[in-house]
Amino acid sequence: MSEKSVFPHYPMYMATITDAIAKGDLAQMKTLQAQAEEVLAAYGDVPTALQLLKIEIAKAEAAGG
């Protein structure tokens, strides 16, 4: 699966999702839900992976890397 087939035409940012909620645009909310689920399926839990990455960076920096 290519990145182009996974990522929506605009970035999956929290602001995009909260704007759709604020507008009450049901169609847009459903579209964003489907796109977010595709991103999660393709890339998994990015926030957890980011935390692990930060820990490894800190370890490497502490070791003088």
C-alpha positions as CSV (number, residue, x, y, z in Angstrom):
1,M,0.0,0.0,0.0
2,S,1.5,3.4,-1.0
3,E,1.4,6.4,1.3
4,K,-0.7,8.2,-1.3
5,S,-3.4,5.6,-0.9
6,V,-3.4,5.9,2.9
7,F,-3.1,9.6,3.6
8,P,-6.0,11.9,2.9
9,H,-5.7,14.9,0.7
10,Y,-5.1,17.0,3.8
11,P,-3.1,16.1,6.9
12,M,-4.8,14.2,9.7
13,Y,-4.4,16.9,12.3
14,M,-6.5,17.3,15.4
15,A,-7.6,20.7,14.2
16,T,-9.1,19.1,11.1
17,I,-11.1,16.7,13.3
18,T,-12.2,19.3,15.8
19,D,-13.2,21.8,13.1
20,A,-15.5,19.1,11.6
21,I,-17.0,18.5,15.0
22,A,-17.5,22.2,15.6
23,K,-19.2,22.6,12.3
24,G,-21.5,19.6,12.9
25,D,-20.7,18.4,9.4
26,L,-21.8,14.7,9.7
27,A,-20.5,13.8,6.2
28,Q,-17.1,15.3,6.9
29,M,-16.9,13.7,10.4
30,K,-17.7,10.3,8.8
31,T,-15.1,10.8,6.1
32,L,-12.5,11.9,8.7
33,Q,-13.3,8.9,10.9
34,A,-12.7,6.5,7.9
35,Q,-9.5,8.2,7.0
36,A,-8.2,8.2,10.6
37,E,-9.0,4.5,10.9
38,E,-7.0,3.8,7.7
39,V,-4.1,5.7,9.1
40,L,-4.2,3.8,12.4
41,A,-4.5,0.5,10.5
42,A,-1.5,1.4,8.3
43,Y,0.7,2.9,10.9
44,G,-0.6,1.8,14.3
45,D,-0.4,3.7,17.5
46,V,1.9,6.7,16.4
47,P,1.7,8.5,19.8
48,T,3.0,5.4,21.7
49,A,5.7,4.8,19.0
50,L,6.7,8.5,19.4
51,Q,7.0,8.1,23.2
52,L,9.3,5.1,22.7
53,L,11.3,7.0,20.2
54,K,11.8,9.9,22.6
55,I,13.0,7.4,25.3
56,E,15.5,5.9,22.9
57,I,16.7,9.3,21.9
58,A,17.2,10.3,25.5
59,K,19.1,7.0,26.2
60,A,21.4,7.6,23.2
61,E,22.0,11.2,24.2
62,A,22.8,10.1,27.8
63,A,25.3,7.6,26.4
64,G,27.0,10.3,24.5
65,G,25.6,9.5,21.1
